[in-house]
């Protein structure tokens, strides 16, 4: 058992002062506001719950910055994919473990305490299966265990190169499974995370490009009540190709043909009509927004204002992991809306309300729902995932409550985090993860081989 005392803490009921939090077996056992610190309490200034990065492709952290050289034609998401395929085809299991470990260390340093790993790099470099079908999933679990981040593993089903069951191309060979192979992979992945505290599993049909309708229906039961995540409507070309194939846009096709509910998370959903936005919001499915990646890839801007007005729920993810941080994703989300609407404080929940707090609250609740976490926030029974802010940071000095959140998200560059507890373990202190140096050395050694 350990006891923490915070001068102020953001609880599900709102900000409270003089809060004692008792942690037992990795979970919050008790939260008591309005009490003086007791002997033995570890004392801090400002506490927040950790957030989830609900969408991550860990291996892509290794290629961050490697796709910024313009080609002979207009660069788009589709040309970026070719760089991604080349990088993915080069990685060994040890490389994946090294890259994922550094990524998860960085996530924890920047306020993410759980990750939804949308995992599709399954097979060996020639496309053959490893003796352990879940070899790569086991390396993701290894990275989560080393860093102590909470893991929701989302094995991805990928069978085709485009709509209508088109054959995959050779660059996709490490991703491809039949339905039966995927069922075996999911079973092996369950075993890979079985001993990992706080881990859970769902499934991720990659996209309607990669999964035929009969295959989607066949694999949904494999989630066994867990999360179901799918990319949808990220790119205009994807929407056009889906219309040509089915007569429906991707989100509309899912609304018509998939059992969307609170277990589901539609990743990106960037290009949606007003009718789709309204119907999507009513299902209870979460919009998985990845604002930095969506900006990096030129995807477009999700209609977040309209989605929230319709009662929709969203969380944020780091996706390609080109830049990692809670503050970075939330700031980019709001700034995209400001550019789109030419207004300020677009996603604030009302007059006199903090935009940073509104963004944080939505991302906390939506991320927990998308990753099947029953309790969100600093509350008894929740996993003890806690972030403290440095009250002496210039962007927080003299600020309290929502003003501190605004200072962190919009003015600190994300550097205002002091300490982080993940599953009750203090893994970040003074802004640095205890594994930072070791993780960097392993990552750098892998990268020197991969980019040589």
C-alpha positions in Angstrom: 0.0 0.0 0.0 1.1 3.6 -0.7 -0.4 6.9 0.1 -0.2 10.1 -2.0 -1.4 13.5 -1.0 -2.2 16.3 -3.5 -2.8 19.9 -2.9 -5.4 19.7 -5.6 -6.6 16.9 -7.8 -9.1 16.5 -10.6 -11.7 13.9 -9.4 -14.8 12.7 -11.3 -16.8 15.3 -9.3 -14.4 18.1 -10.2 -11.4 19.8 -8.6 -10.8 19.1 -4.9 -8.2 20.3 -2.5 -6.1 18.3 0.0 -6.8 15.0 -1.5 -5.3 11.7 -0.2 -5.2 8.8 -2.5 -4.5 5.3 -1.2 -3.1 2.7 -3.7 -3.3 -1.0 -3.1 -2.3 -3.8 -5.6 -2.0 -1.3 -8.5 -5.5 0.2 -8.0 -6.9 3.1 -6.2 -8.4 1.9 -3.0 -9.6 5.2 -1.5 -9.8 8.9 -2.4 -10.4 11.3 0.4 -10.6 15.1 -0.2 -10.3 17.8 2.4 -7.7 16.1 4.7 -4.3 17.2 5.8 -1.3 15.2 4.7 -0.4 12.4 7.1 3.0 11.1 8.1 4.3 8.9 5.3 2.2 10.5 2.5 4.1 11.4 -0.6 3.1 15.0 -1.4 2.6 16.7 -4.8 0.8 19.8 -6.0 -1.5 19.1 -8.9 -2.9 15.6 -9.9 -4.8 14.5 -13.0 -5.8 11.0 -14.2 -3.7 9.6 -16.9 -5.2 9.4 -20.4 -5.3 6.7 -23.0 -3.8 6.8 -26.4 -6.5 4.8 -27.9 -4.8 4.3 -31.3 -1.2 3.5 -31.8 1.0 1.7 -34.4 4.1 1.3 -32.3 6.5 0.2 -35.0 5.9 3.5 -36.9 7.7 5.4 -34.1 10.9 4.2 -35.7 10.1 5.9 -39.1 9.1 9.3 -37.6 10.7 12.0 -39.7 11.7 9.6 -42.5 8.9 10.4 -44.9 9.5 14.2 -45.2 11.3 14.1 -48.5 9.0 15.1 -51.4 8.8 12.6 -54.3 8.4 13.2 -58.0 4.6 13.4 -57.7 2.3 15.0 -55.2 2.9 13.5 -51.8 -0.2 12.1 -50.1 -1.2 9.4 -47.5 -1.0 6.9 -50.3 2.7 7.7 -51.1 3.5 7.8 -47.4 2.3 4.2 -47.2 5.0 3.0 -49.5 7.6 4.4 -47.1 5.8 2.7 -44.2 5.7 -0.6 -46.0 9.4 -0.5 -46.7 10.2 0.2 -43.1 7.8 -2.5 -41.8 9.4 -5.1 -44.0 12.8 -4.5 -42.5 12.0 -4.9 -38.8 12.8 -7.9 -36.6 11.0 -8.8 -33.5 13.8 -7.4 -31.4 13.5 -4.1 -33.4 9.8 -4.0 -32.7 10.4 -4.5 -29.0 13.0 -1.8 -28.9 10.9 0.7 -30.8 7.7 0.0 -28.8 9.6 0.2 -25.5 10.9 3.7 -26.2 7.5 4.8 -27.5 5.7 3.6 -24.3 8.3 5.3 -22.2 7.7 8.5 -24.1 3.9 8.1 -23.8 4.2 7.8 -20.0 6.5 10.9 -19.8 3.9 12.9 -21.8 0.8 11.8 -19.8 -0.5 8.7 -21.6 -0.9 5.8 -19.1 -2.7 3.3 -21.4 -2.3 2.5 -25.0 -4.6 0.9 -27.5 -2.1 -0.9 -29.8 -3.7 -1.5 -33.2 -1.3 -4.2 -34.1 -1.0 -5.5 -37.6 2.7 -6.3 -38.1 2.2 -10.0 -37.5 4.5 -12.2 -39.6 8.1 -12.7 -40.6 9.8 -10.5 -43.2 9.1 -12.9 -46.0 5.4 -13.2 -45.0 5.8 -16.6 -43.4 4.3 -17.2 -39.9 6.4 -17.3 -36.8 6.4 -20.6 -34.9 4.5 -18.6 -32.2 1.8 -16.8 -34.2 1.8 -14.1 -31.6 5.6 -13.5 -31.6 5.2 -9.8 -32.5 2.3 -9.4 -30.1 4.5 -10.9 -27.4 7.1 -8.2 -28.1 4.4 -5.5 -27.7 3.5 -7.1 -24.4 7.2 -7.2 -23.4 7.5 -3.4 -24.1 4.3 -2.7 -22.1 5.6 -4.7 -19.2 9.0 -3.0 -19.2 7.5 0.5 -19.4 4.5 -0.3 -17.1 2.0 1.3 -19.5 -1.5 -0.2 -19.5 -2.0 -2.3 -22.6 -5.2 -2.9 -24.7 -4.0 -5.1 -27.5 -6.0 -4.9 -30.7 -4.8 -7.5 -33.2 -5.7 -6.3 -36.6 -7.3 -8.4 -39.3 -6.0 -7.5 -42.8 -6.8 -9.7 -45.8 -7.1 -7.5 -48.9 -5.4 -4.7 -50.8 -8.6 -2.7 -51.5 -12.4 -2.7 -51.6 -14.1 -5.7 -53.1 -11.6 -8.3 -51.9 -8.7 -7.1 -54.1 -5.6 -9.2 -53.7 -3.0 -7.6 -51.3 0.2 -6.4 -52.7 3.6 -7.7 -51.7 4.4 -4.8 -49.3 1.5 -6.0 -47.1 2.7 -9.5 -46.7 3.5 -9.2 -43.0 -0.1 -8.2 -42.2 -2.2 -10.8 -44.1 -4.4 -13.5 -42.4 -7.3 -15.6 -43.3 -10.2 -15.7 -40.9 -9.0 -19.0 -39.5 -5.5 -17.8 -39.1 -6.7 -14.6 -37.4 -8.8 -16.7 -34.9 -5.6 -18.6 -34.0 -3.6 -15.3 -33.8 -6.2 -13.8 -31.4 -6.1 -16.9 -29.2 -2.3 -16.7 -29.1 -2.4 -13.0 -28.4 -4.6 -13.6 -25.4 -2.0 -15.9 -24.0 0.8 -13.3 -24.8 -0.9 -10.7 -22.5 -2.3 -13.1 -19.9 0.3 -12.4 -17.2 0.4 -8.6 -17.9 -1.3 -6.7 -15.1 -4.2 -4.6 -16.3 -4.0 -5.7 -19.9 -7.0 -6.6 -22.0 -7.7 -7.4 -25.6 -10.1 -6.7 -28.5 -9.9 -6.9 -32.2 -9.2 -4.4 -35.1 -10.6 -5.1 -38.5 -8.2 -2.9 -40.3 -10.6 -1.1 -42.6 -13.3 -1.8 -45.2 -10.4 -1.7 -47.8 -8.8 -4.7 -46.1 -11.8 -6.7 -44.7 -14.6 -8.1 -46.8 -18.2 -8.0 -45.4 -18.3 -11.7 -44.7 -15.0 -11.6 -43.0 -16.0 -8.7 -40.8 -19.1 -10.7 -39.7 -16.9 -13.7 -39.0 -14.3 -12.0 -36.9 -16.5 -9.8 -34.7 -17.3 -12.6 -32.3 -13.6 -13.1 -31.7 -13.6 -9.9 -29.7 -15.5 -11.8 -27.0 -17.2 -8.6 -25.7 -14.0 -6.6 -26.0 -13.3 -3.5 -28.0 -13.7 -3.4 -31.8 -11.7 -0.7 -33.6 -11.6 0.0 -37.4 -10.1 2.7 -39.6 -12.9 4.6 -41.5 -13.1 7.5 -43.9 -9.6 8.8 -43.2 -9.0 9.9 -46.8 -11.2 11.3 -49.6 -10.0 8.6 -52.0 -11.1 6.0 -49.5 -14.6 7.5 -49.5 -14.7 7.6 -53.3 -13.5 4.0 -53.6 -16.0 2.8 -51.0 -18.8 4.6 -52.9 -17.7 2.9 -56.2 -17.6 -0.5 -54.5 -20.8 -0.4 -52.4 -22.8 2.8 -53.1 -22.2 3.8 -49.5 -19.6 6.0 -47.8 -17.4 4.1 -45.3 -19.2 5.4 -42.1 -22.6 5.0 -43.7 -21.7 1.4 -44.7 -20.7 0.6 -41.1 -23.9 2.2 -39.8 -26.0 0.1 -42.2 -24.1 -3.2 -41.8 -22.1 -3.4 -38.6 -23.4 -3.7 -35.0 -22.0 -0.3 -33.9 -22.3 0.3 -30.2 -20.2 1.4 -27.2 -17.7 -1.4 -27.8 -16.7 0.1 -31.2 -14.2 2.9 -32.1 -14.1 4.4 -35.6 -10.6 5.6 -36.1 -10.4 9.0 -37.9 -13.9 9.2 -39.5 -12.5 12.4 -41.0 -14.8 12.6 -44.0 -18.3 12.3 -42.7 -21.6 13.9 -43.8 -23.9 15.7 -41.3 -26.2 12.7 -41.4 -23.4 10.3 -40.7 -22.2 12.5 -37.8 -25.6 12.5 -36.2 -26.2 8.7 -36.6 -22.6 7.8 -35.5 -23.0 9.9 -32.3 -26.2 8.1 -31.5 -24.6 4.6 -31.6 -22.4 5.3 -28.6 -19.3 4.3 -30.6 -16.2 6.4 -30.0 -14.5 8.6 -32.6 -10.8 7.8 -32.3 -9.1 11.1 -33.3 -5.4 11.3 -34.0 -5.0 15.0 -34.8 -1.2 15.1 -35.2 -1.1 12.1 -37.5 -4.1 13.4 -39.4 -2.3 16.7 -39.9 1.0 15.0 -40.8 -0.7 12.8 -43.4 -2.9 15.5 -44.8 -6.1 13.6 -43.9 -8.3 16.5 -43.2 -10.2 17.8 -40.1 -12.9 15.8 -38.3 -16.2 17.6 -37.7 -15.6 17.6 -33.9 -17.9 20.6 -33.1 -20.8 19.0 -34.9 -20.1 15.5 -33.4 -20.1 16.8 -29.9 -23.2 18.8 -30.5 -24.9 15.5 -31.5 -23.8 13.9 -28.2 -20.8 12.0 -29.6 -17.9 10.7 -27.6 -14.2 11.0 -28.7 -10.8 9.9 -27.5 -7.4 10.7 -28.9 -4.6 8.5 -30.2 -1.1 8.9 -31.3 -1.4 6.7 -34.4 1.9 7.0 -36.4 3.6 8.3 -33.3 5.4 11.0 -35.2 5.1 13.2 -32.1 3.8 11.9 -28.7 2.0 13.8 -26.0 -1.4 14.3 -24.4 -1.1 18.1 -24.6 0.1 17.9 -28.2 -2.9 15.9 -29.4 -5.5 18.0 -27.6 -4.0 21.3 -28.7 -3.8 20.1 -32.3 -7.5 19.0 -32.1 -8.6 22.4 -30.9 -6.4 24.3 -33.3 -7.6 22.3 -36.3 -11.2 23.4 -35.4 -10.1 27.0 -35.0 -8.5 26.9 -38.5 -11.6 25.3 -39.9 -14.2 27.6 -38.3 -12.0 30.7 -38.0 -13.0 31.0 -34.3 -11.4 30.4 -30.9 -12.3 28.0 -28.1 -14.4 26.0 -30.5 -14.6 22.8 -28.4 -15.2 24.5 -25.0 -18.4 23.2 -23.5 -19.9 26.7 -23.0 -19.5 30.3 -22.0 -16.9 30.7 -19.3 -15.7 27.1 -19.6 -12.1 26.1 -20.0 -11.3 24.6 -23.4 -8.5 22.6 -22.1 -10.7 21.1 -19.4 -13.4 20.3 -21.9 -10.9 18.5 -24.2 -9.4 16.6 -21.3 -12.7 15.4 -19.9 -13.9 14.2 -23.3 -10.6 12.4 -24.0 -10.6 10.8 -20.6 -14.1 9.4 -20.9 -13.9 8.5 -24.6 -10.5 6.8 -24.2 -11.7 4.7 -21.3 -14.8 3.6 -23.2 -12.9 2.8 -26.4 -10.4 0.6 -24.4 -13.1 -1.1 -22.2 -11.9 0.5 -18.9 -15.0 0.5 -16.6 -13.8 3.3 -14.3 -12.3 6.5 -15.7 -10.4 8.9 -13.5 -9.2 9.1 -9.9 -11.8 7.0 -8.3 -11.8 3.9 -6.1 -11.5 0.7 -8.2 -9.7 2.4 -11.1 -6.2 1.4 -12.1 -3.8 3.8 -10.3 -2.8 5.9 -13.3 -1.9 9.4 -12.1 -0.1 12.3 -13.6 1.2 15.3 -11.6 2.0 18.7 -13.0 4.9 20.8 -12.0 3.4 23.8 -10.3 6.6 25.7 -10.7 6.6 25.4 -14.5 6.4 29.0 -16.0 3.2 28.1 -17.8 1.5 27.0 -14.6 2.9 29.4 -12.0 0.1 31.1 -10.1 -2.6 29.0 -11.8 -4.9 26.4 -10.3 -7.7 24.1 -11.4 -8.7 24.5 -15.0 -6.3 27.3 -15.6 -3.5 24.8 -14.9 -4.8 22.4 -17.5 -5.0 25.3 -20.0 -1.5 26.3 -19.2 -0.3 22.7 -19.7 -2.1 22.0 -23.0 -1.8 25.4 -24.7 1.4 27.0 -23.3 3.9 24.5 -21.9 4.8 22.6 -25.0 3.8 19.5 -23.0 6.8 19.7 -20.7 4.9 20.5 -17.5 4.5 16.9 -16.3 6.5 16.0 -13.2 5.6 12.5 -12.0 3.5 9.6 -13.4 2.2 6.5 -11.7 1.1 3.6 -13.9 -0.7 0.8 -12.3 0.4 2.2 -8.9 4.1 2.2 -9.8 5.9 5.5 -10.0 7.6 5.3 -13.4 8.2 9.0 -14.2 9.9 11.4 -11.8 11.1 14.9 -12.6 9.6 14.4 -16.1 11.8 11.4 -16.9 10.9 7.7 -17.0 13.2 5.5 -15.1 13.9 3.4 -18.2 14.5 6.4 -20.5 18.2 5.9 -21.0 18.2 2.2 -21.5 15.2 2.4 -23.9 16.9 5.1 -25.9 20.1 3.1 -26.3 18.2 0.0 -27.5 16.1 2.2 -29.9 19.1 4.0 -31.3 20.9 0.7 -31.9 17.9 -0.7 -33.8 17.5 2.5 -35.8 21.2 2.5 -36.9 20.6 -0.9 -38.5 17.2 0.0 -40.0 18.1 3.2 -41.7 21.7 2.3 -42.8 
